[in-house]
């Protein structure tokens, strides 16, 4: 039988993470404490006081038919679990409430809570004019915290998983969901569900991350009319609060591609169409008040970067800087650059990580092929492994924080694991182990050195 993967000692990390904000809902009877703030815990879960809202399971593979969609919906649905009710670490919990039947856990998954509602992405089920389904498109839904009044807010008309982005953001008391499907950039005003198309032909976007302070402006690029043989593209600024759209860069021989954003700091590649030389630049948008777009930018790195995160050290400001990924010689690397140093430090090579998960203070959390690890930028040669030897989905990780800012729990999808036992019981059978290869949600606690806890309700 399978045995639970090796868990290396965990540490309570002082100073890690700020409190996860939660919402208030008298109507649904679900206890919430703050209804006016977006509750985002990594895009796969939302922690609302004593309740956890999540996709029960994860669909590992594409959905191409309605039969496949219905089969996936049997285990990958919106679920609610009261976290005060204890469950066995290895057994399928009995107190899981199924709130609806849409598929939630899949490649393009995204969810959060605001007020009385859970908002989530699900594969499109609308038929085309030729009576076919295109499940790669994405529909955005909202439903009450008790699963009532489910409504569809929008469905994309295309979707490129390699470039598409979702962002639930707040600025000056207003809440929005930004949806970039790889071509169209849209916003949903979460106070009235009004959908506005910002651009029908965006080629790249610079959107703030959830929870970041920003000035309400988003940035994107579009190809311009090259009917006169001109090369290059255009950069636009859009104000969510006013709906105003302005072109802020129109230039020849330069192609801009946004590759990241931290608050009001933009990162982009600038390709010189004449020399075909490409570099990454950094721009604080506050400088745009007194300088043109290209003049306000500073060179940041000699190649294209991705997944940029800000490091704010909790011990010494001299370690403040950025972590990001970049491909050199065709291999991705996890890199760190201090504010005071133009050179970079390699934190991990391509065979040592799958993706950056999140950062806090000095620490960078990342996934591997079979687990989750972290390291401090102060000691980049040391790696602490939290989970290993589990079959996980390395790109879908959630997290929960204490009010003190310390990390409380990590949530991830993995194939089911079983207690180490020689006995075959009703709950754990050889047939079950051989047939149930679905991925279910697990919780890894930082408050005790225990095994990850199965939260997803199994279908076998």
C-alpha positions in Angstrom: 0.0 0.0 0.0 1.0 3.6 -0.4 2.6 5.2 2.6 2.5 8.8 3.5 5.4 10.8 2.1 8.3 12.0 4.2 7.7 15.3 6.2 10.8 17.0 7.3 10.7 19.0 10.5 8.8 22.3 10.3 9.5 25.5 12.1 7.2 28.1 13.4 8.5 31.1 11.5 8.3 34.3 13.5 7.2 37.2 11.5 5.7 35.2 8.6 2.5 36.4 6.9 -0.1 38.9 7.8 -3.6 37.9 8.9 -6.0 36.5 6.3 -8.9 38.9 6.1 -12.4 37.6 6.3 -15.9 38.8 5.5 -19.3 39.3 7.2 -22.6 37.7 6.1 -25.7 37.8 8.3 -27.9 36.7 5.4 -26.3 33.3 4.8 -25.8 32.4 8.5 -22.1 31.8 7.9 -20.1 33.7 10.5 -17.8 36.3 8.9 -16.0 39.1 10.6 -15.3 41.6 7.8 -17.6 41.9 4.8 -15.8 44.8 3.0 -12.5 43.1 2.2 -11.6 40.5 -0.4 -10.6 37.2 1.1 -7.9 35.6 -1.0 -5.9 32.7 0.2 -4.0 31.6 -2.9 -6.9 31.3 -5.4 -7.9 27.7 -4.4 -9.3 28.3 -0.9 -10.9 31.1 1.1 -10.7 31.1 4.9 -13.8 32.8 6.4 -13.5 32.7 10.1 -14.3 29.0 11.1 -15.3 28.0 7.6 -13.1 26.9 4.6 -14.4 27.4 1.1 -12.5 25.4 -1.5 -12.6 23.2 -4.6 -12.9 19.7 -3.1 -10.7 18.1 -5.8 -8.5 18.9 -8.8 -9.1 17.7 -12.3 -5.7 16.5 -13.6 -6.1 16.8 -17.4 -8.2 18.6 -20.0 -12.0 18.4 -20.1 -13.1 17.8 -23.7 -16.7 16.4 -23.4 -19.8 17.0 -21.3 -19.4 13.5 -19.9 -15.9 14.3 -18.7 -17.2 17.6 -17.2 -20.0 15.8 -15.3 -17.5 13.1 -14.1 -15.1 15.8 -12.8 -17.9 17.6 -11.1 -18.5 14.6 -8.9 -15.4 15.5 -6.9 -14.2 18.9 -8.1 -17.0 21.1 -6.8 -17.3 24.1 -4.4 -17.2 22.8 -0.9 -17.4 24.2 2.6 -15.9 22.7 5.7 -16.2 23.9 9.3 -12.6 23.9 10.5 -13.6 23.4 14.2 -14.8 19.9 13.4 -11.9 17.5 13.6 -11.3 14.9 10.9 -8.9 11.9 10.7 -5.7 12.9 8.8 -6.1 10.1 6.3 -9.8 9.5 6.0 -12.3 11.3 3.8 -14.1 13.9 6.0 -17.8 13.4 6.5 -18.7 17.0 7.3 -18.0 18.4 3.8 -20.9 20.5 2.4 -21.3 20.5 -1.3 -22.5 24.0 -2.4 -22.8 23.6 -6.1 -21.9 21.3 -9.0 -19.6 23.4 -11.2 -16.1 22.2 -11.7 -13.7 24.4 -9.6 -10.4 22.6 -9.2 -8.7 22.7 -12.6 -5.9 24.3 -14.5 -7.5 27.8 -14.7 -9.0 27.7 -11.2 -9.4 30.9 -9.3 -11.6 31.8 -6.3 -12.1 34.3 -3.5 -14.8 35.6 -1.1 -16.2 39.1 -0.8 -19.2 39.8 1.5 -21.9 37.1 1.2 -20.5 35.6 -2.0 -17.9 33.1 -3.2 -16.5 34.1 -6.7 -15.0 31.4 -8.8 -13.9 30.4 -12.3 -15.2 27.2 -14.0 -14.9 25.7 -17.5 -17.3 27.2 -20.0 -20.4 25.0 -20.7 -22.0 27.2 -23.3 -22.4 25.7 -26.8 -21.1 27.5 -29.9 -23.2 28.3 -32.9 -22.2 24.8 -34.3 -23.5 23.2 -31.1 -20.1 22.4 -29.7 -18.6 23.0 -26.3 -15.3 24.9 -25.8 -14.3 23.9 -22.3 -11.0 25.9 -22.5 -13.0 29.1 -22.2 -13.7 30.2 -18.6 -17.0 31.3 -17.0 -17.0 33.5 -13.8 -19.6 32.7 -11.2 -20.7 33.9 -7.8 -22.8 32.1 -5.2 -23.9 32.8 -1.7 -21.8 31.4 1.2 -24.6 28.8 1.6 -24.6 27.9 -2.1 -27.8 29.8 -3.0 -28.4 32.4 -5.8 -25.6 31.2 -8.1 -25.2 33.5 -11.0 -22.8 33.7 -14.0 -21.1 37.0 -14.3 -19.2 36.6 -17.6 -17.7 34.0 -20.0 -14.5 34.7 -21.9 -14.4 34.4 -25.7 -10.9 32.9 -25.7 -8.4 31.7 -23.2 -4.7 31.2 -23.3 -3.6 29.5 -20.1 0.1 30.5 -20.7 -0.7 34.2 -20.5 -4.2 34.6 -18.9 -4.5 36.2 -15.5 -7.2 36.8 -12.8 -6.9 39.4 -10.1 -9.3 40.3 -7.3 -8.3 43.8 -6.3 -9.4 46.8 -4.2 -8.6 50.5 -4.5 -10.1 53.5 -2.7 -12.9 51.3 -1.3 -13.9 49.8 -4.6 -13.6 46.1 -5.5 -12.9 44.6 -8.9 -12.2 41.3 -10.6 -9.7 41.8 -13.5 -9.9 39.1 -16.2 -7.3 38.8 -18.9 -8.0 35.8 -21.2 -4.8 36.2 -23.3 -6.5 38.6 -25.7 -9.3 40.6 -24.0 -8.8 42.5 -20.7 -12.0 43.1 -18.7 -13.0 44.2 -15.3 -16.0 43.2 -13.2 -17.2 45.8 -10.7 -18.0 43.6 -7.7 -20.5 46.1 -6.2 -22.9 45.8 -9.1 -21.5 42.9 -11.3 -21.0 45.3 -14.2 -18.6 44.0 -16.8 -16.4 46.5 -18.7 -14.1 45.6 -21.5 -10.8 47.5 -21.1 -9.1 46.1 -24.2 -10.2 43.7 -26.9 -6.7 43.1 -28.2 -4.2 43.3 -25.3 -0.9 41.5 -25.9 0.4 41.8 -22.3 -0.8 43.2 -19.0 0.6 44.5 -15.7 -2.0 43.8 -12.9 -1.4 44.2 -9.2 -1.5 41.1 -6.9 -4.3 40.5 -4.5 -3.9 42.5 -1.3 -1.4 45.0 -2.7 -1.8 48.7 -2.4 -2.1 50.3 -5.8 -3.5 53.5 -7.4 -6.3 52.0 -9.3 -4.5 52.0 -12.6 -3.8 48.9 -14.8 -1.4 48.8 -17.7 -1.4 46.8 -20.9 0.1 46.7 -24.4 -1.5 46.5 -27.8 -0.1 46.1 -31.3 -0.5 49.2 -33.3 -1.5 49.7 -36.9 1.6 48.9 -38.9 0.1 49.7 -42.3 2.9 52.1 -42.9 5.6 49.6 -42.2 6.3 50.9 -38.7 7.5 48.5 -36.0 6.8 48.5 -32.2 3.7 48.6 -30.1 1.7 50.9 -27.7 1.4 51.0 -23.9 -1.9 52.0 -22.3 -2.9 53.1 -18.8 -6.5 52.4 -17.7 -8.1 53.9 -14.5 -10.5 51.5 -12.9 -12.2 54.3 -11.0 -12.9 56.6 -13.9 -12.8 54.3 -16.9 -10.3 56.6 -18.6 -7.9 54.9 -21.1 -4.8 56.7 -22.2 -1.9 55.8 -24.5 1.3 56.5 -22.6 3.9 55.2 -25.1 3.8 55.4 -28.8 7.2 54.7 -30.2 9.0 53.2 -33.2 11.4 50.3 -33.2 10.5 49.2 -29.6 8.2 46.4 -28.5 7.2 46.4 -24.9 5.9 43.2 -23.1 4.8 43.4 -19.5 6.2 40.5 -17.4 5.3 41.4 -13.8 4.1 44.0 -11.3 4.6 44.6 -7.6 2.2 47.3 -6.3 2.8 50.3 -8.5 6.1 49.0 -9.9 6.1 47.6 -13.4 8.5 45.1 -15.0 8.7 44.7 -18.8 10.9 43.6 -21.6 11.9 46.1 -24.2 12.9 44.6 -27.5 14.8 46.9 -29.9 13.4 45.9 -33.3 16.5 47.2 -35.0 19.2 45.4 -33.0 16.9 42.5 -31.7 18.3 43.0 -28.2 15.9 42.4 -25.4 16.3 43.4 -21.7 14.0 43.7 -18.7 13.2 47.1 -17.3 11.7 48.3 -14.0 9.5 51.4 -13.7 7.9 53.0 -10.6 4.6 54.5 -12.0 4.9 57.5 -9.8 7.7 58.7 -12.1 5.3 58.9 -15.0 4.0 62.2 -13.6 7.3 63.9 -14.6 8.9 61.6 -17.3 7.9 59.7 -20.4 7.4 56.0 -20.2 10.8 54.8 -21.6 12.7 57.7 -19.9 11.2 56.8 -16.5 12.3 53.1 -16.7 15.6 51.6 -15.5 17.4 48.6 -16.7 16.8 45.6 -14.3 18.0 42.4 -15.9 19.7 41.2 -19.0 17.0 38.7 -20.0 13.2 38.2 -19.8 11.9 37.5 -16.3 8.6 36.2 -14.8 6.8 35.7 -11.5 8.3 38.8 -9.7 7.8 39.0 -5.9 9.0 41.7 -3.5 11.3 40.7 -0.6 10.9 42.8 2.5 13.3 41.5 5.1 12.2 41.2 8.7 15.8 41.3 10.0 17.8 43.6 7.9 16.7 46.1 5.2 19.9 45.4 3.3 18.3 42.2 2.1 15.3 43.9 0.6 14.9 43.2 -3.1 13.1 40.9 -5.6 12.9 37.3 -6.4 11.9 36.1 -9.9 12.3 33.4 -12.5 14.3 33.7 -15.7 15.5 31.3 -18.4 19.2 31.3 -19.1 20.6 28.9 -21.7 17.0 27.5 -22.0 16.7 26.5 -18.4 14.5 28.3 -15.8 16.2 29.5 -12.6 14.9 31.0 -9.4 16.8 34.3 -8.8 17.2 36.9 -6.1 18.4 40.5 -6.5 19.0 43.0 -3.7 18.0 46.6 -4.0 21.6 47.6 -3.4 23.2 45.2 -5.9 22.7 44.8 -9.6 23.9 41.3 -9.6 21.7 38.3 -8.9 21.9 35.2 -6.7 20.6 31.9 -7.9 18.3 30.3 -5.3 17.3 27.2 -7.3 18.1 25.6 -10.6 15.5 24.3 -13.0 15.6 20.8 -11.6 15.2 22.1 -8.0 11.8 23.9 -8.3 8.6 23.9 -10.3 7.2 27.3 -9.5 7.3 30.2 -6.9 4.3 29.9 -4.6 4.6 33.0 -2.4 7.1 35.0 -0.4 7.1 36.7 3.0 9.8 38.7 4.7 13.1 36.8 4.0 11.4 33.6 2.9 10.6 32.2 -0.6 8.2 29.3 -0.8 8.3 27.1 -3.9 7.0 23.8 -5.2 9.0 20.9 -6.5 7.9 17.9 -8.6 6.7 16.1 -5.5 6.5 18.6 -2.7 6.8 22.0 -1.1 10.0 23.7 0.1 11.3 27.1 1.2 14.5 29.0 1.8 15.6 32.4 3.2 17.4 34.8 0.9 19.8 35.4 3.8 21.0 31.8 3.6 20.3 30.8 -0.1 22.3 27.6 0.2 19.9 26.1 2.8 16.6 24.6 1.8 13.9 23.3 4.2 11.5 20.7 2.7 8.0 20.7 4.1 6.4 18.0 1.9 8.0 15.4 -0.3 7.2 12.0 -1.9 3.6 13.0 -2.6 2.0 13.3 -6.0 0.8 16.9 -5.9 -0.3 19.6 -8.3 2.6 21.9 -8.0 1.0 25.1 -9.3 -2.1 25.2 -7.1 -1.2 26.1 -3.5 -3.2 28.0 -0.9 -2.1 29.4 2.4 -3.6 30.7 5.7 -2.1 33.1 8.2 -2.3 34.0 11.9 -3.2 37.5 13.1 0.5 37.7 14.2 1.5 37.3 10.6 3.0 33.8 11.0 2.1 31.1 8.5 -0.6 28.8 9.9 -1.5 26.3 7.2 -0.6 25.4 3.6 -3.2 23.8 1.3 -2.5 21.7 -1.7 -3.9 19.0 -4.0 -2.4 15.5 -3.9 -3.4 12.0 -4.7 -4.8 10.2 -1.7 -2.4 8.7 0.8 -3.2 6.1 3.5 -2.2 5.2 7.0 0.6 2.7 7.2 -1.2 -0.5 8.1 -1.1 -4.1 7.2 -4.9 -4.5 7.6 -7.5 -4.0 4.9 -10.5 -2.1 6.3 -13.8 -0.8 4.9 -12.2 2.7 4.6 -8.9 1.7 3.1 -8.9 -1.2 0.6 -6.4 -2.4 -2.0 -9.0 -1.8 -4.7 -9.7 1.7 -3.5 -6.0 2.5 -3.5 -5.6 1.2 -7.0 -8.6 3.0 -8.5 -8.8 6.4 -6.8 -6.1 8.4 -8.5 -8.0 11.7 -8.2 -6.4 14.7 -6.5 -8.0 16.0 -3.3 -7.3 19.0 -1.1 -4.9 18.5 1.8 -3.9 20.9 4.7 -0.4 21.0 6.1 -0.3 22.6 9.6 2.6 24.7 10.8 1.4 24.6 14.4 2.2 20.9 14.9 4.5 18.4 13.4 1.8 16.2 12.0 0.9 14.6 8.7 -1.0 16.6 6.1 -4.8 16.3 6.7 -7.2 15.2 3.9 -9.9 17.8 3.5 -11.4 16.7 0.2 -14.3 14.2 0.3 -13.4 11.2 -1.8 -15.7 9.6 -4.4 -14.5 6.0 -4.0 
